[in-house]
């Protein structure tokens, strides 16, 4: 599976976990079993779930006039994946993580989603 497809699958699962408040471990195993054991997909999903508290703190610390609770679920999930990649996966260039996040936001969000995601991620990058 290509990394772009893995990011999209990770987004779908993480969005579902966030929206339906299902037990992440069970959802991950079910989903990954159906999708095959792609290591990058597994890394993204498990990494975001495991580090969600730190990722959300990073996001919250870089929001201006917003709270993380106000961010729509699509954008929040996309930003979480990108922050995980940026902070925990050293083999992926930051620009790739940001571009992939913007693409996902544009595909699944509304017309302003890509710009919002880009702005938040740019602020996070400049703060680190």
N, C-alpha and C positions, 0 to 999 in steps of 0.2 A: 504494500500500500504506500502510495506517495505521501509525503508529509502534509501536503495541502489537504488531501482527503482525510488523513488522520486527524488534523486539526478540526475539520468540519464534523467528523464523527465524535470527537471529544467534546466539541461545543454542544452537539445535540444531547449527549448523555449528561453533561454537567448542567445544562439548562433544565433537563427533565428532573434531575436530582434536586435542583434548587426550587423549581416550581411545585413539585409534588411532595417534597419533604420525605422522600423515600430513603431507606437505609443505603448509604453509598456503597458499602461493601457488597451487598447482594446485587444491587443494580449494576455495579461494575462487572462482577463475575458473569452475570447473565448477558449483559451487552457484549462484553469482550469475547465471550464464548461464541456468540452469534456472529461477531465480526471477524473472528480469528485473532490470534495472539500477536498482533502487530506491536513490537516493543515501543515504538514512538507513541502510538495511541495510548498504550498502557501507562507509559511514563507521564504523559500529559494529564490523563484522568486521575491517576493515583497521586501525582504530584500536586495538582490543584486541591484535591480533597484533603490531603495530608497537611498542606501548608496554607489552607484557606484563611486561618486567623492572621498569619503574618502578611499574606497577600492583601487581605482586606484592610489591614492597618496601613500598608504602603499606599493603597489606593486612597483611603480616607485622609491620610496625611498630605496628599497632594491635590485635594479637591478645593476649589474656591467657590464659596457660596452654595455648596451642595453637601449633602450627606450621602454616604453609600446606600442608605435605605431609599433615597430618592431616585437613584439610577435605575433605569428600566432593566429588566432581567436579561434581555438580549445583550445590551451594552456591558452590563456588569459581568456576565459570563465571558464575553470576548476579552474584556480587559483583564480578568483573572488569568485566563490562559496566557495572554501576552506577558503579564507581570511574572508569571511562573517561568516562562521561557527566558525572559530577560534576567531574572534573579537567580535561577537555579540551573539553567542549561547553557553552559559556556560555549558549546560548539555551534550555537545559532547566532548569527549576527543580529544585533538589535534592530537594524533597519528591516530585516526579513520578518522578525516578530511583529513589528509595527505594521508593515505592509499587509501581512496576512490577517492581522486583527482588523484593519480597515476594510479589507475585502469581505471578511465574515460579517462585519457590522453593516456594510452596504447591502449585503445579500439578505440578511435576516432582520435587520432593523428598518428604521424609516429613513427618509431622505437626509436627515441631519446626523444620523448615527455614526457614520464614518468620520465626520469632522469632530464630533464629540470625543470619540475614542482616540483619535489622533491627538487632540488637545490634552487629554488626561495623560496619555502615554508620554507625550513630549515633556510634560511637566515632571513626570516621574523620572525620566531620563536625565533631565537637566538638574534635578535635585540630588541625583546619586553621584 
